[in-house]
């Protein structure tokens, strides 16, 4: 079993992957930290708890982190995710209190308590992770691995931007944080748009019909979340669930080792993740192919499981 701490910005796909994780025996979620990204921090922090409470797992602690990127104002994704960040799914406000610690302190302490045992999954902007790594530079090499959803690497036909024509949303939101993280000593597995924009890994109307046959809270919530994206965007992109799939079945994704540079600042190429031929940057694992049908089969089987 993988012991994981999760940094996220729920967000429809963050909520879907949280549902998937809680239905998967391969992982144990020790805690959730929240960051501003798809929605403002107050909303992402509430949404994480709303989902956990709906699924009756209030025991997982939630700690709030950065309300803004390191060097830029927040530009959220509510126009894509709905006014509540969760596709207007109607979950009640949370009643579970947030942890008193800041997200970066929670992250660092979790790793230092169990060196070599924790996998960090980051499915939002990397602000919290960068702050944790800056405050406690001994943390990155103590992680089992860091799995992140972010970047567009040009390794497939789908490796293009979704926030700009060139940059993926999470990296674009805080490129300075991404640069800190990508330069760290963590063993990084980056799952980006090269695989998550592959149509073969996208939930369709037919998949949604299958999910709607489920009778569990997990299936009901997944149907509402995916239904919003299918209705307004044609299909439901599984960006964040694909990041988790590495821990559930490593054969679903192919990775290549690459040196990656992140374009910082606020120019036209802000947030671009460039695969470099050589240089001083560290090697990271970058997803370059996905078995979409098998991934969706796994997702559906877990969501529909009683």
Backbone as CSV, one residue per row, in Angstrom:
resi,resn,N_x,N_y,N_z,CA_x,CA_y,CA_z,C_x,C_y,C_z
1,UNK,0.842,-1.195,0.000,0.000,0.000,0.000,0.881,1.251,0.000
2,UNK,0.532,2.206,-0.862,1.239,3.478,-0.931,0.637,4.436,0.094
3,UNK,1.465,4.966,0.985,1.035,5.999,1.911,1.215,7.349,1.230
4,UNK,0.124,8.094,1.064,0.215,9.325,0.286,-0.296,10.519,1.082
5,UNK,0.358,11.647,0.834,-0.156,12.953,1.210,-0.470,13.669,-0.095
6,UNK,-1.603,14.339,-0.119,-2.124,14.882,-1.378,-2.228,16.395,-1.316
7,UNK,-1.607,17.066,-2.276,-1.737,18.508,-2.405,-2.613,18.782,-3.616
8,UNK,-3.737,19.467,-3.421,-4.722,19.589,-4.508,-5.461,20.917,-4.459
9,UNK,-6.210,21.164,-5.548,-6.991,22.404,-5.674,-8.391,22.107,-6.218
10,UNK,-9.216,21.338,-5.499,-10.500,20.865,-6.048,-11.423,22.005,-6.441
11,UNK,-11.913,22.026,-7.715,-11.650,21.295,-8.950,-12.324,19.958,-9.150
12,UNK,-12.984,19.861,-10.343,-13.714,18.658,-10.701,-12.789,17.452,-10.749
13,UNK,-11.671,17.544,-11.466,-10.842,16.352,-11.625,-10.122,15.997,-10.334
14,UNK,-9.805,16.995,-9.485,-9.254,16.692,-8.156,-10.269,15.907,-7.331
15,UNK,-11.535,16.327,-7.388,-12.566,15.616,-6.633,-12.752,14.199,-7.168
16,UNK,-12.721,14.038,-8.475,-12.848,12.697,-9.055,-11.706,11.793,-8.613
17,UNK,-10.493,12.323,-8.577,-9.366,11.479,-8.191,-9.399,11.183,-6.705
18,UNK,-9.938,12.073,-5.897,-10.083,11.786,-4.478,-11.086,10.651,-4.274
19,UNK,-12.173,10.672,-5.031,-13.129,9.566,-4.981,-12.441,8.257,-5.377
20,UNK,-11.680,8.293,-6.457,-10.973,7.096,-6.919,-10.006,6.584,-5.860
21,UNK,-9.252,7.487,-5.241,-8.280,7.073,-4.241,-8.954,6.381,-3.059
22,UNK,-10.084,6.916,-2.633,-10.767,6.351,-1.476,-11.432,5.014,-1.788
23,UNK,-11.542,4.681,-3.078,-12.079,3.380,-3.491,-10.976,2.413,-3.900
24,UNK,-9.729,2.758,-3.652,-8.594,1.969,-4.139,-7.772,1.443,-2.971
25,UNK,-7.676,0.126,-2.828,-6.925,-0.446,-1.699,-5.419,-0.265,-1.822
26,UNK,-4.939,0.144,-2.975,-3.497,0.307,-3.155,-2.937,1.536,-2.446
27,UNK,-3.815,2.464,-2.049,-3.334,3.715,-1.462,-4.018,3.999,-0.139
28,UNK,-3.293,4.670,0.730,-3.816,5.168,1.994,-3.552,6.662,2.052
29,UNK,-4.615,7.445,2.055,-4.484,8.903,2.079,-4.315,9.346,3.533
30,UNK,-3.112,9.843,3.852,-2.812,10.256,5.219,-3.250,11.682,5.501
31,UNK,-3.363,12.488,4.453,-3.758,13.877,4.645,-3.884,14.584,3.315
32,UNK,-4.619,15.679,3.334,-4.836,16.500,2.142,-4.422,17.925,2.474
33,UNK,-3.665,18.529,1.575,-3.364,19.954,1.680,-3.954,20.653,0.463
34,UNK,-4.379,21.883,0.662,-5.078,22.590,-0.404,-4.322,23.840,-0.811
35,UNK,-4.479,24.189,-2.081,-3.813,25.337,-2.669,-4.807,26.039,-3.588
36,UNK,-4.631,27.321,-3.780,-5.453,28.046,-4.744,-5.024,27.665,-6.151
37,UNK,-6.003,27.476,-7.025,-5.708,27.113,-8.404,-6.983,27.090,-9.212
38,UNK,-7.629,25.920,-9.296,-8.914,25.841,-9.986,-9.937,26.784,-9.366
39,UNK,-9.786,27.020,-8.066,-10.673,27.925,-7.321,-9.840,28.628,-6.260
40,UNK,-10.359,29.715,-5.677,-9.641,30.362,-4.576,-9.456,29.401,-3.398
41,UNK,-8.486,29.713,-2.543,-8.097,28.803,-1.470,-9.263,28.449,-0.548
42,UNK,-10.055,29.431,-0.163,-11.174,29.137,0.743,-12.101,28.094,0.132
43,UNK,-12.292,28.167,-1.179,-13.184,27.238,-1.860,-12.532,25.862,-2.033
44,UNK,-11.257,25.811,-2.409,-10.612,24.506,-2.566,-10.532,23.795,-1.217
45,UNK,-10.304,24.552,-0.144,-10.240,23.954,1.190,-11.604,23.424,1.612
46,UNK,-12.653,24.162,1.295,-14.004,23.678,1.590,-14.350,22.475,0.725
47,UNK,-13.963,22.515,-0.552,-14.341,21.429,-1.463,-13.703,20.104,-1.075
48,UNK,-12.453,20.133,-0.640,-11.811,18.892,-0.202,-12.592,18.278,0.946
49,UNK,-12.998,19.106,1.900,-13.744,18.598,3.052,-15.161,18.203,2.668
50,UNK,-15.773,18.929,1.743,-17.120,18.559,1.275,-17.120,17.153,0.686
51,UNK,-16.112,16.854,-0.124,-16.032,15.532,-0.750,-15.776,14.458,0.304
52,UNK,-14.822,14.710,1.199,-14.504,13.722,2.236,-15.717,13.451,3.130
53,UNK,-16.419,14.500,3.508,-17.582,14.320,4.367,-18.693,13.570,3.641
54,UNK,-18.895,13.870,2.376,-19.928,13.169,1.610,-19.634,11.676,1.540
55,UNK,-18.343,11.325,1.505,-17.941,9.922,1.420,-17.658,9.315,2.797
56,UNK,-17.995,10.062,3.864,-17.893,9.571,5.244,-16.471,9.200,5.643
57,UNK,-15.517,10.046,5.265,-14.127,9.835,5.668,-13.569,11.130,6.274
58,UNK,-14.274,11.641,7.260,-13.877,12.887,7.905,-12.570,12.757,8.677
59,UNK,-12.063,11.529,8.850,-10.845,11.332,9.642,-9.591,11.801,8.922
60,UNK,-9.652,12.022,7.611,-8.483,12.489,6.865,-8.321,13.988,7.098
61,UNK,-7.186,14.425,7.666,-7.015,15.853,7.952,-6.808,16.668,6.673
62,UNK,-7.289,17.902,6.700,-7.139,18.832,5.579,-6.483,20.104,6.105
63,UNK,-5.370,20.503,5.478,-4.648,21.717,5.862,-4.600,22.673,4.673
64,UNK,-4.926,23.926,4.904,-4.942,24.927,3.838,-3.555,25.547,3.672
65,UNK,-3.249,25.936,2.442,-1.937,26.488,2.148,-1.982,27.856,1.507
66,UNK,-1.398,27.951,0.312,-1.170,29.247,-0.332,-2.426,29.753,-1.035
67,UNK,-2.740,31.012,-0.783,-3.886,31.649,-1.432,-3.518,32.270,-2.769
68,UNK,-2.212,32.413,-3.024,-1.740,33.003,-4.273,-0.445,32.319,-4.689
69,UNK,-0.140,32.332,-5.985,1.169,31.863,-6.431,2.285,32.703,-5.821
70,UNK,3.524,32.235,-5.942,4.654,32.921,-5.331,4.812,34.346,-5.839
71,UNK,4.688,34.552,-7.168,5.005,35.859,-7.750,3.897,36.446,-8.611
72,UNK,2.735,35.835,-8.616,1.678,36.274,-9.524,0.342,36.311,-8.785
73,UNK,-0.614,37.122,-9.239,-1.968,37.025,-8.702,-2.632,35.742,-9.196
74,UNK,-3.580,35.250,-8.423,-4.313,34.050,-8.815,-5.257,34.360,-9.966
75,UNK,-5.301,33.454,-10.939,-6.312,33.505,-12.001,-6.967,32.137,-12.030
76,UNK,-8.102,32.006,-11.318,-8.694,30.692,-11.085,-9.365,30.134,-12.344
77,UNK,-9.860,28.897,-12.213,-10.497,28.203,-13.328,-11.978,27.975,-13.123
78,UNK,-12.648,28.866,-12.375,-14.063,28.663,-12.090,-14.922,28.718,-13.349
79,UNK,-14.466,29.431,-14.354,-15.240,29.468,-15.599,-15.319,28.086,-16.237
80,UNK,-14.385,27.211,-15.886,-14.384,25.836,-16.407,-15.050,24.877,-15.424
81,UNK,-14.815,25.054,-14.136,-15.232,24.075,-13.130,-16.581,24.383,-12.485
82,UNK,-17.176,25.517,-12.810,-18.455,25.881,-12.204,-18.273,26.815,-11.028
83,UNK,-19.336,27.469,-10.627,-19.256,28.520,-9.615,-18.752,28.015,-8.277
84,UNK,-18.988,26.740,-7.956,-18.508,26.191,-6.683,-17.217,25.404,-6.851
85,UNK,-16.677,25.357,-8.074,-15.467,24.592,-8.344,-15.699,23.113,-8.527
86,UNK,-16.904,22.645,-8.244,-17.230,21.214,-8.343,-18.432,20.978,-9.250
87,UNK,-18.509,21.722,-10.327,-19.583,21.498,-11.284,-20.963,21.733,-10.712
88,UNK,-21.052,22.646,-9.725,-22.338,22.982,-9.105,-23.068,21.730,-8.619
89,UNK,-22.323,20.874,-7.906,-22.857,19.566,-7.538,-23.761,19.594,-6.312
90,UNK,-23.809,20.704,-5.593,-24.776,20.834,-4.509,-24.396,20.181,-3.197
91,UNK,-23.113,19.848,-2.996,-22.706,19.297,-1.708,-22.849,20.354,-0.618
92,UNK,-23.237,19.943,0.586,-23.406,20.934,1.667,-22.066,21.499,2.114
93,UNK,-22.089,22.644,2.787,-20.836,23.213,3.320,-20.190,22.245,4.305
94,UNK,-18.865,22.311,4.442,-18.199,21.378,5.346,-18.424,21.757,6.809
95,UNK,-18.367,20.743,7.664,-18.452,20.992,9.100,-17.144,20.629,9.801
96,UNK,-16.304,19.817,9.153,-15.028,19.431,9.738,-14.075,20.614,9.717
97,UNK,-13.417,20.928,10.817,-12.488,22.062,10.810,-11.211,21.741,10.059
98,UNK,-10.583,22.777,9.541,-9.255,22.633,8.952,-8.225,22.378,10.039
99,UNK,-7.124,21.742,9.658,-5.990,21.610,10.555,-5.414,23.004,10.854
100,UNK,-4.857,23.214,12.023,-4.302,24.536,12.334,-3.004,24.827,11.595
101,UNK,-2.315,23.791,11.120,-1.030,23.985,10.447,-1.212,24.498,9.029
102,UNK,-0.224,25.230,8.555,-0.168,25.568,7.145,0.192,24.325,6.335
103,UNK,-0.235,24.306,5.086,-0.051,23.127,4.252,1.409,22.714,4.159
104,UNK,2.325,23.685,3.988,3.729,23.325,3.797,4.328,22.728,5.061
105,UNK,3.874,23.186,6.220,4.335,22.584,7.470,3.783,21.171,7.623
106,UNK,2.522,20.979,7.264,1.906,19.657,7.329,2.633,18.689,6.400
107,UNK,2.909,19.143,5.172,3.620,18.297,4.210,4.981,17.883,4.742
108,UNK,5.752,18.864,5.181,7.113,18.575,5.640,7.101,17.655,6.854
109,UNK,6.233,17.936,7.813,6.201,17.125,9.019,5.778,15.688,8.717
110,UNK,4.830,15.517,7.801,4.386,14.167,7.439,5.540,13.348,6.876
111,UNK,6.355,13.973,6.044,7.480,13.258,5.427,8.574,12.979,6.454
112,UNK,8.867,13.959,7.291,9.943,13.792,8.268,9.589,12.763,9.339
113,UNK,8.307,12.567,9.582,7.880,11.542,10.542,8.041,10.131,9.981
114,UNK,8.014,9.999,8.667,8.087,8.682,8.031,8.998,8.752,6.811
115,UNK,10.293,9.010,7.023,11.205,9.163,5.876,11.251,7.901,5.022
116,UNK,11.156,8.113,3.708,11.206,7.002,2.772,9.905,6.247,2.624
117,UNK,8.837,6.704,3.284,7.566,5.971,3.246,6.439,6.723,2.539
118,UNK,6.589,8.023,2.327,5.481,8.852,1.845,5.643,9.170,0.368
119,UNK,4.569,8.966,-0.384,4.470,9.474,-1.753,3.636,10.755,-1.718
120,UNK,4.172,11.814,-2.271,3.441,13.072,-2.376,2.820,13.146,-3.766
121,UNK,1.511,13.376,-3.806,0.816,13.601,-5.066,0.387,15.063,-5.101
122,UNK,0.711,15.739,-6.168,0.365,17.154,-6.319,-0.428,17.321,-7.612
123,UNK,-1.695,17.712,-7.476,-2.545,17.842,-8.657,-3.045,19.267,-8.846
124,UNK,-2.355,20.219,-8.242,-2.661,21.630,-8.436,-1.391,22.398,-8.704
125,UNK,-1.430,23.721,-8.687,-0.197,24.501,-8.743,0.738,24.072,-7.613
126,UNK,2.034,24.211,-7.819,3.019,23.625,-6.918,3.490,24.582,-5.814
127,UNK,2.692,25.579,-5.494,3.088,26.593,-4.521,3.374,25.994,-3.155
128,UNK,2.460,25.186,-2.639,2.663,24.585,-1.315,3.893,23.691,-1.288
129,UNK,4.061,22.901,-2.334,5.181,21.960,-2.389,6.500,22.734,-2.420
130,UNK,6.555,23.789,-3.226,7.771,24.597,-3.300,8.100,25.215,-1.946
131,UNK,7.103,25.723,-1.259,7.344,26.315,0.062,7.850,25.270,1.050
132,UNK,7.274,24.078,1.014,7.736,23.005,1.896,9.192,22.658,1.605
133,UNK,9.539,22.580,0.309,10.906,22.227,-0.079,11.895,23.336,0.288
134,UNK,11.449,24.587,0.201,12.332,25.691,0.576,12.561,25.735,2.084
135,UNK,11.495,25.540,2.852,11.599,25.608,4.303,12.366,24.423,4.880
136,UNK,12.172,23.250,4.292,12.819,22.036,4.780,13.479,21.325,3.599
137,UNK,14.661,21.767,3.190,15.316,21.202,2.004,15.690,19.733,2.149
138,UNK,15.618,19.190,3.375,15.890,17.770,3.548,14.711,16.898,3.135
139,UNK,13.548,17.500,2.860,12.337,16.724,2.571,12.351,16.024,1.207
140,UNK,12.700,16.694,0.097,12.533,16.049,-1.214,13.156,14.657,-1.341
141,UNK,14.411,14.442,-0.928,14.968,13.097,-1.109,14.382,12.057,-0.165
142,UNK,13.604,12.494,0.836,12.991,11.557,1.773,11.644,11.039,1.281
143,UNK,11.141,11.614,0.189,9.909,11.119,-0.412,10.174,9.812,-1.157
144,UNK,9.203,8.898,-1.117,9.284,7.722,-1.989,9.280,8.175,-3.440
145,UNK,8.350,9.040,-3.757,8.315,9.709,-5.060,7.374,10.898,-4.964
146,UNK,7.493,11.800,-5.920,6.558,12.904,-6.091,5.870,12.720,-7.430
147,UNK,4.572,12.493,-7.378,3.772,12.341,-8.587,2.991,13.635,-8.772
148,UNK,3.151,14.280,-9.906,2.454,15.539,-10.123,1.701,15.531,-11.444
149,UNK,0.568,16.241,-11.436,-0.138,16.495,-12.682,0.236,17.895,-13.129
150,UNK,0.932,17.986,-14.251,1.314,19.298,-14.727,2.239,19.217,-15.912
151,UNK,2.145,20.226,-16.754,3.062,20.362,-17.867,2.513,19.869,-19.194
152,UNK,3.121,20.366,-20.248,2.867,19.924,-21.627,4.234,19.845,-22.291
153,UNK,4.647,18.650,-22.684,6.051,18.394,-22.992,6.325,18.145,-24.471
154,UNK,5.275,18.165,-25.285,5.470,17.975,-26.720,5.946,16.590,-27.104
155,UNK,5.692,15.604,-26.243,6.135,14.231,-26.525,5.100,13.452,-27.319
156,UNK,3.864,13.958,-27.346,2.801,13.363,-28.155,2.077,14.492,-28.880
157,UNK,1.135,14.119,-29.715,0.345,15.122,-30.437,-0.515,15.950,-29.501
158,UNK,-0.700,15.479,-28.273,-1.571,16.164,-27.321,-0.802,17.039,-26.342
159,UNK,0.517,17.066,-26.444,1.350,17.781,-25.488,1.443,19.263,-25.758
160,UNK,0.298,19.923,-25.821,0.211,21.364,-26.037,-0.511,21.985,-24.849
161,UNK,-0.521,23.315,-24.780,-1.064,23.985,-23.610,-2.577,23.958,-23.535
162,UNK,-3.095,24.159,-22.302,-4.540,24.347,-22.133,-4.873,25.668,-21.435
163,UNK,-3.864,26.340,-20.869,-4.094,27.680,-20.322,-3.682,28.741,-21.335
164,UNK,-2.587,28.502,-22.020,-2.200,29.236,-23.226,-1.956,28.179,-24.295
165,UNK,-1.698,28.575,-25.529,-1.390,27.560,-26.537,-0.151,26.742,-26.212
166,UNK,0.628,27.189,-25.203,1.923,26.568,-24.954,2.063,25.991,-23.552
167,UNK,1.233,26.419,-22.610,1.446,26.080,-21.199,0.219,25.433,-20.582
168,UNK,0.486,24.445,-19.715,-0.562,23.769,-18.950,-0.932,24.615,-17.732
169,UNK,-2.176,24.524,-17.281,-2.721,25.422,-16.261,-1.931,25.398,-14.955
170,UNK,-1.665,24.216,-14.389,-1.019,24.163,-13.073,0.367,24.788,-13.085
171,UNK,1.151,24.487,-14.107,2.502,25.047,-14.198,2.429,26.537,-14.515
172,UNK,1.534,26.920,-15.408,1.378,28.334,-15.758,0.986,29.162,-14.532
173,UNK,0.140,28.612,-13.680,-0.343,29.363,-12.516,0.807,29.798,-11.607
174,UNK,1.799,28.914,-11.420,2.940,29.272,-10.570,4.219,28.655,-11.125
175,UNK,4.757,29.239,-12.192,5.958,28.664,-12.800,7.183,28.743,-11.901
176,UNK,7.236,29.761,-11.045,8.378,29.861,-10.130,8.381,28.694,-9.142
177,UNK,7.203,28.342,-8.619,7.106,27.185,-7.733,7.465,25.906,-8.474
178,UNK,6.977,25.779,-9.711,7.292,24.585,-10.500,8.794,24.452,-10.715
179,UNK,9.463,25.569,-10.955,10.911,25.521,-11.163,11.636,25.038,-9.909
180,UNK,11.182,25.495,-8.749,11.781,25.043,-7.490,11.599,23.533,-7.332
181,UNK,10.410,23.061,-7.594,10.113,21.642,-7.413,10.858,20.791,-8.428
182,UNK,10.863,21.195,-9.693,11.527,20.418,-10.735,13.040,20.386,-10.530
183,UNK,13.564,21.371,-9.806,15.006,21.422,-9.548,15.396,20.707,-8.259
184,UNK,14.429,20.158,-7.561,14.691,19.533,-6.264,15.248,18.122,-6.439
185,UNK,15.569,17.507,-5.311,16.090,16.151,-5.320,15.004,15.090,-5.208
186,UNK,13.749,15.487,-5.365,12.662,14.506,-5.348,12.707,13.640,-6.605
187,UNK,12.236,12.408,-6.474,12.091,11.508,-7.614,10.733,11.805,-8.245
188,UNK,10.731,12.588,-9.329,9.508,13.180,-9.873,8.966,12.358,-11.032
189,UNK,7.652,12.119,-10.984,6.909,11.506,-12.086,5.855,12.525,-12.515
190,UNK,6.038,13.120,-13.692,5.152,14.180,-14.182,4.168,13.607,-15.193
191,UNK,2.896,13.735,-14.874,1.820,13.307,-15.775,1.184,14.568,-16.328
192,UNK,1.399,14.834,-17.602,0.944,16.084,-18.190,-0.074,15.891,-19.298
193,UNK,-0.273,16.960,-20.054,-1.283,16.956,-21.105,-0.941,16.004,-22.242
194,UNK,0.319,15.601,-22.359,0.709,14.644,-23.392,-0.121,13.363,-23.306
195,UNK,-0.518,13.002,-22.090,-1.351,11.806,-21.928,-2.783,12.152,-21.522
196,UNK,-2.981,13.201,-20.705,-4.327,13.456,-20.193,-5.254,14.070,-21.235
197,UNK,-4.704,14.597,-22.333,-5.543,15.107,-23.422,-5.774,14.060,-24.506
198,UNK,-5.251,12.868,-24.324,-5.490,11.777,-25.275,-6.976,11.420,-25.227
199,UNK,-7.698,11.495,-26.340,-9.141,11.210,-26.314,-9.463,9.809,-25.803
200,UNK,-8.526,8.881,-25.942,-8.778,7.513,-25.483,-8.854,7.417,-23.968
201,UNK,-8.413,8.462,-23.249,-8.438,8.458,-21.785,-9.478,9.424,-21.236
202,UNK,-10.457,9.777,-22.040,-11.463,10.778,-21.672,-12.805,10.101,-21.427
203,UNK,-13.474,10.471,-20.312,-14.812,9.945,-20.040,-15.819,10.549,-21.023
204,UNK,-16.593,9.685,-21.663,-17.575,10.115,-22.652,-18.990,9.992,-22.079
205,UNK,-19.959,10.338,-22.903,-21.358,10.199,-22.496,-21.703,8.745,-22.192
206,UNK,-21.125,7.825,-22.935,-21.385,6.406,-22.683,-20.821,5.986,-21.323
207,UNK,-19.620,6.447,-21.005,-19.072,6.156,-19.684,-19.947,6.760,-18.588
208,UNK,-20.451,7.961,-18.831,-21.301,8.626,-17.852,-22.572,7.823,-17.609
209,UNK,-23.124,7.252,-18.668,-24.309,6.420,-18.498,-24.009,5.226,-17.590
210,UNK,-22.825,4.654,-17.743,-22.439,3.535,-16.879,-22.309,3.989,-15.427
211,UNK,-21.672,5.131,-15.209,-21.494,5.617,-13.843,-22.845,5.861,-13.179
212,UNK,-23.807,6.336,-13.947,-25.128,6.644,-13.388,-25.884,5.409,-12.941
213,UNK,-25.429,4.229,-13.340,-26.080,3.006,-12.864,-25.649,2.658,-11.443
214,UNK,-24.579,3.281,-10.954,-24.076,2.989,-9.624,-25.004,3.500,-8.537
215,UNK,-25.014,2.811,-7.403,-25.918,3.148,-6.306,-25.205,3.687,-5.072
216,UNK,-23.881,3.815,-5.136,-23.115,4.256,-3.976,-22.935,5.771,-3.988
217,UNK,-22.605,6.375,-2.837,-22.287,7.813,-2.828,-21.150,8.163,-3.792
218,UNK,-20.136,7.294,-3.891,-19.019,7.560,-4.799,-19.506,7.657,-6.240
219,UNK,-20.365,6.735,-6.649,-20.880,6.748,-8.026,-21.765,7.966,-8.260
220,UNK,-22.597,8.304,-7.281,-23.485,9.462,-7.441,-22.682,10.746,-7.596
221,UNK,-21.650,10.905,-6.770,-20.840,12.111,-6.857,-20.056,12.139,-8.165
222,UNK,-19.461,11.020,-8.549,-18.711,10.964,-9.802,-19.606,11.295,-10.989
223,UNK,-20.849,10.844,-10.954,-21.777,11.134,-12.047,-22.068,12.626,-12.136
224,UNK,-22.205,13.289,-10.988,-22.463,14.729,-11.004,-21.246,15.499,-11.511
225,UNK,-20.077,15.116,-11.027,-18.855,15.811,-11.425,-18.570,15.625,-12.910
226,UNK,-18.564,14.370,-13.351,-18.277,14.088,-14.756,-19.388,14.611,-15.656
227,UNK,-20.621,14.574,-15.162,-21.746,15.036,-15.964,-21.638,16.498,-16.322
228,UNK,-21.126,17.310,-15.398,-20.958,18.738,-15.679,-19.965,18.935,-16.813
229,UNK,-18.849,18.240,-16.763,-17.847,18.398,-17.823,-18.357,17.875,-19.154
230,UNK,-19.034,16.731,-19.136,-19.561,16.177,-20.387,-20.578,17.141,-20.991
231,UNK,-21.412,17.726,-20.148,-22.449,18.646,-20.639,-21.851,19.890,-21.267
232,UNK,-20.858,20.484,-20.587,-20.360,21.782,-21.030,-19.086,21.713,-21.857
233,UNK,-18.361,20.592,-21.793,-17.081,20.506,-22.502,-16.980,19.301,-23.431
234,UNK,-18.056,18.513,-23.540,-18.084,17.415,-24.512,-17.594,16.087,-23.989
235,UNK,-16.619,16.118,-23.071,-16.153,14.912,-22.396,-15.497,15.355,-21.097
236,UNK,-15.150,14.403,-20.258,-14.531,14.721,-18.972,-13.064,14.322,-19.012
237,UNK,-12.186,15.306,-19.063,-10.744,15.042,-19.073,-10.308,14.538,-17.698
238,UNK,-9.497,13.518,-17.703,-9.121,12.837,-16.464,-7.685,13.183,-16.067
239,UNK,-7.381,14.476,-16.044,-6.015,14.908,-15.764,-5.490,14.321,-14.452
240,UNK,-6.188,14.589,-13.359,-5.695,14.195,-12.043,-5.836,12.693,-11.776
241,UNK,-6.952,12.055,-12.162,-7.009,10.606,-11.982,-5.879,9.860,-12.686
242,UNK,-5.414,10.370,-13.807,-4.303,9.708,-14.488,-3.026,9.765,-13.658
243,UNK,-2.838,10.833,-12.895,-1.661,10.898,-12.034,-1.712,9.787,-10.985
244,UNK,-2.871,9.580,-10.381,-3.012,8.521,-9.384,-2.839,7.142,-10.003
245,UNK,-3.208,6.987,-11.269,-3.171,5.655,-11.892,-1.783,5.038,-11.847
246,UNK,-0.743,5.861,-11.781,0.615,5.338,-11.667,0.753,4.443,-10.439
247,UNK,0.086,4.791,-9.342,0.186,4.017,-8.112,-0.769,2.828,-8.095
248,UNK,-1.793,2.864,-8.929,-2.771,1.780,-8.960,-2.372,0.669,-9.914
249,UNK,-1.793,1.039,-11.051,-1.338,0.066,-12.052,-0.287,0.755,-12.910
250,UNK,0.969,0.514,-12.597,2.055,1.239,-13.269,2.153,0.915,-14.745
251,UNK,1.499,-0.146,-15.191,1.568,-0.501,-16.611,0.656,0.369,-17.471
252,UNK,-0.172,1.219,-16.861,-1.090,2.061,-17.629,-0.375,3.214,-18.323
253,UNK,0.767,3.636,-17.786,1.497,4.780,-18.317,2.904,4.377,-18.699
254,UNK,3.400,4.968,-19.778,4.814,4.858,-20.139,5.485,6.185,-19.804
255,UNK,6.715,6.105,-19.308,7.469,7.301,-18.941,8.806,7.307,-19.668
256,UNK,9.296,8.515,-19.918,10.644,8.699,-20.425,11.394,9.632,-19.476
257,UNK,12.693,9.451,-19.360,13.501,10.350,-18.544,13.850,11.590,-19.354
258,UNK,13.682,12.745,-18.759,13.938,13.989,-19.491,14.416,15.070,-18.529
259,UNK,15.199,15.985,-19.062,15.553,17.208,-18.343,14.549,18.273,-18.771
260,UNK,13.906,18.901,-17.812,12.814,19.824,-18.109,13.124,21.195,-17.514
261,UNK,13.002,22.214,-18.342,13.098,23.585,-17.881,11.729,24.230,-17.855
262,UNK,11.481,25.066,-16.859,10.203,25.775,-16.725,10.435,27.252,-16.999
263,UNK,9.676,27.816,-17.911,9.800,29.241,-18.234,9.068,30.048,-17.168
264,UNK,9.796,30.896,-16.483,9.236,31.720,-15.413,8.888,33.118,-15.948
265,UNK,8.463,33.993,-15.036,8.120,35.343,-15.445,6.693,35.430,-15.945
266,UNK,6.422,36.447,-16.754,5.048,36.685,-17.206,5.000,37.007,-18.694
267,UNK,5.909,36.419,-19.454,5.907,36.623,-20.890,4.938,35.692,-21.601
268,UNK,4.968,35.724,-22.920,4.053,34.898,-23.709,4.277,33.409,-23.458
269,UNK,5.503,33.044,-23.053,5.827,31.634,-22.851,5.832,31.246,-21.371
270,UNK,5.205,32.045,-20.532,5.105,31.714,-19.103,4.560,30.298,-18.919
271,UNK,5.215,29.528,-18.065,4.721,28.199,-17.718,5.029,27.105,-18.704
272,UNK,5.749,27.418,-19.770,6.105,26.374,-20.733,7.091,25.407,-20.070
273,UNK,6.869,24.125,-20.264,7.779,23.078,-19.777,8.558,22.548,-20.972
274,UNK,9.821,22.924,-21.041,10.657,22.583,-22.190,11.534,21.377,-21.876
275,UNK,11.463,20.373,-22.728,12.378,19.246,-22.628,13.718,19.684,-23.203
276,UNK,14.756,19.612,-22.374,16.069,20.120,-22.751,16.973,18.984,-23.224
277,UNK,17.769,19.230,-24.250,18.661,18.167,-24.735,19.761,17.827,-23.748
278,UNK,20.180,18.804,-22.953,21.233,18.581,-21.964,21.218,19.766,-21.015
279,UNK,22.154,19.805,-20.094,22.226,20.947,-19.193,22.209,20.509,-17.756
280,UNK,22.083,21.492,-16.877,22.206,21.231,-15.463,20.930,20.789,-14.780
281,UNK,19.781,20.822,-15.466,18.536,20.459,-14.808,18.510,18.963,-14.507
282,UNK,17.721,18.603,-13.501,17.658,17.210,-13.070,16.772,16.393,-13.995
283,UNK,17.051,15.104,-14.064,16.206,14.201,-14.832,14.929,13.897,-14.059
284,UNK,13.796,13.956,-14.740,12.527,13.544,-14.152,11.855,12.553,-15.102
285,UNK,10.886,11.807,-14.581,10.108,10.872,-15.393,8.904,11.631,-15.957
286,UNK,8.750,11.624,-17.267,7.643,12.331,-17.917,6.776,11.321,-18.657
287,UNK,5.485,11.330,-18.383,4.568,10.400,-19.039,4.487,10.707,-20.526
288,UNK,4.636,9.659,-21.338,4.650,9.861,-22.788,3.638,8.988,-23.518
289,UNK,2.914,8.114,-22.812,1.877,7.294,-23.437,0.966,6.756,-22.357
290,UNK,-0.302,6.528,-22.704,-1.278,5.983,-21.771,-2.128,4.945,-22.491
291,UNK,-2.462,3.892,-21.775,-3.448,2.933,-22.273,-4.811,3.414,-21.798
292,UNK,-5.426,4.286,-22.606,-6.669,4.932,-22.208,-7.803,3.975,-21.884
293,UNK,-8.094,3.010,-22.755,-9.208,2.097,-22.467,-9.027,1.319,-21.164
294,UNK,-7.814,0.836,-20.897,-7.582,0.093,-19.660,-7.683,1.003,-18.439
295,UNK,-7.213,2.240,-18.573,-7.339,3.197,-17.477,-8.805,3.467,-17.162
296,UNK,-9.610,3.714,-18.186,-11.023,3.996,-17.960,-11.746,2.776,-17.399
297,UNK,-11.347,1.593,-17.833,-11.931,0.376,-17.284,-11.649,0.277,-15.787
298,UNK,-10.418,0.587,-15.393,-10.061,0.582,-13.981,-10.879,1.618,-13.222
299,UNK,-10.935,2.835,-13.739,-11.677,3.906,-13.076,-13.133,3.503,-12.861
300,UNK,-13.776,3.011,-13.915,-15.186,2.670,-13.815,-15.418,1.520,-12.831
301,UNK,-14.516,0.536,-12.863,-14.696,-0.604,-11.958,-14.615,-0.165,-10.504
302,UNK,-13.698,0.767,-10.197,-13.561,1.240,-8.817,-14.768,2.100,-8.412
303,UNK,-15.181,2.984,-9.284,-16.283,3.883,-8.957,-17.586,3.113,-8.765
304,UNK,-17.779,2.054,-9.552,-19.046,1.303,-9.511,-19.022,0.174,-8.491
305,UNK,-17.873,-0.053,-7.866,-17.771,-1.120,-6.883,-18.630,-0.796,-5.659
306,UNK,-19.387,-1.782,-5.202,-20.273,-1.570,-4.042,-19.451,-1.464,-2.758
